[in-house]
Amino acid sequence: MNYKTIDIDGGKEILFSGSFTFRDHDTFFEIISMIKNTEIERMVFNLKDCDFIDSAALGMFVIAHDEASSKSIDLSIKGVDGKVKEVMFAARFDSLYRFEK
């Protein structure tokens, strides 16, 4: 998985690309650190270029949600499609995250 960060109004948008798996644990914790150490109002995870996620990636998104909630950061996901969307909705992520188009 690769990612890049874009400044948006009130926060950050994280654009993910490639496959997001357990191997990306250390990389994702750079994003968790950003949540913990940056004063922002919102963060958007853009998965339009992400073609695969596994259960470990889902767990990392849960951790991100918990960290963002503890700082009252509005966290949403956008750009999900195909298998990534199927996995996220099967895992009931629509009850945890707000999904944008």
N, C-alpha and C positions, 0 to 999 in steps of 0.2 A: 504494500500500500504506500502510496505517496500522497502528500497533502501540501496545499499551500493556503496561506491566510490572506484574506482581503479585508481591509477596513470597510465597514458599512456604518450607516447612521446608528450610533449608540452601541456599536460593538464590533464583532468579528464574524466573518463567514469563512468556514473551513471547507475547502474543496478537496474531496477525496478522489483518488483514482486507483484503478487496479483492484487486486484482491485484498481483502482485509481479513487477516487470520491471526491466530495466536502469535505467529512470528512478529507481528507488528506491535506487540505489547509495549516495548520500550519507546517506540515512535509515538504511540498514542498517548503515553504518559507525558510527552512534551505538551500535548493539548490540555491534559488535566492540569499540568503546572500553570498553563496560561489561564485557565479558569480560576485557579486558586490565587494567582498573583497579579491579575489584571483587573482594574476597575472598569467593568463594562456592564451594560444593562441587558444586552442580548447576544446570543451566539446562534448561528445557523450552521448546521452540518449539511453540506450539499453533496449528495451521493450520486449525482447524475453520471459521473464517469467511474463509479465503483461497480465492478461486474460480479463480485462474489463476496459474501461475508459468512463467517462460520459462527459457532456458538460462543467462542471466546470473544469475538468482536462484539456480539450482542452484550456479553457481560461487561465489556469496556464501555459501551454506550450507557449501560445502567449506572456504572460508576460516574460517568460524566454527568448524567442526570442528577445523581445524588449530590455531587459537588456543586453543580450549578444551583440546585434548589437551596442548598445551605447558604448561598450568597445572593439569593433572590434574582438570579440571572434567568431571563426568558430564553429557553433553549428549544429550538425546533429543528426539524429535519425536512429537507426538500430534495426533489430530483430523484426519488426512488422509483424504480421501474423493474420489470422482469422478475428474475429470481430473488434479487435483493428485496424487492417489495413483498414477494410471497413469504420470505423468511421473516421479515420484520412484522408483518401482519399476523402470521401464524404464531409468533411469539408474543402477540398482543401489545406490541409497542405503541399502537394507537391509543392505548390507555395511559401511556407514560409520556409520550411526546405529542406535540402538535405537528402535524404534517402540512407542509406548504406545497403548492404546485411548482 
